[in-house]
Amino acid sequence: MTKDPIVVHPEDSIQTLFEKMEKFRLQQMPVVDDQNHFLGLVTTYDLWRTTTGPKDDKKVEEVMATKVIKIMPKDKVGTAAELFMDKRFKTLPVVNLRNELKGVVTAFDVIRHILKKEYPHAILYSDVINATEG
């Protein structure tokens, strides 16, 4: 899991969203309120489908998906892997019982977890594999 992911707020502009996605090279971003409660997810597909580009005058709340599959911190890695196999998900928000965002899990996080179990001291791509511990 990636803890403390980059997030946006519902009242943020589409331009702010585009800038963050470009700066951090993200294809999806969680949307939270001021108390860090998870509200939804915005993907590049959502932006392509619902906006005219970075200068669009919409707000994040107008384009975010609110019906999002979430997992909890104590869920097993296999649960995330199974959801990724469904091919509809690239990122799973991780929330606690109060719906506070604790992190996100990506397919890459699952691959890294499996790899590190089998090869604790990876040689190839060790800089990438060890870059974001979570």
Residue, then its C-alpha position, 0 to 999 in steps of 0.5 A: m500500500t502507498k501511504d499518504p497518497i496525493v489527493v484532491h478535494p471536491e472543490d478543486s478545479i480541473q486544472t489543479l487536478f490535471e497539474k497534480m496528475e501530470k506532476f506526479r505522473l498519476q492516472q487516478m487520484p483519490v478525492v477526500d474532504d477536509q477530514n480525509h474521508f474518502l469521497g471518490l476517485v478520478t481517473t484519466y478516463d473520467l477526465w477524457r470522457t467528461t472534460t474538454g481539457p485542463k482549462d475546463d471550468k468544472k470542479v473535481e466533484e463534477v467528474m469523480a466516480t463515487k461508486v468505488i470499490k474500496i478495501m480495508p487495511k487488514d484485507k489480504v493482498g490476494t483480495a486486491a489481486e483478485l479485484f485487479m484480475d477483474k480488469r476494471f480496477k487499477t487503484l484500490p483506495v484503502v479506508n478504515l471503518r470511518n471511511e478515512l483514506k489510509g492509502v491506495v493499492t495498485a497492481f504494482d504494489v501487489i507485484r512488488h509484495i510478491l517479488k519481495k517475498e520470493y526475492p528479498h534482495a532483488i537485483l534488477y530494478s531494486d531502485v524501483i522495487n524499494a522506492t516506495e515501501g508500504 
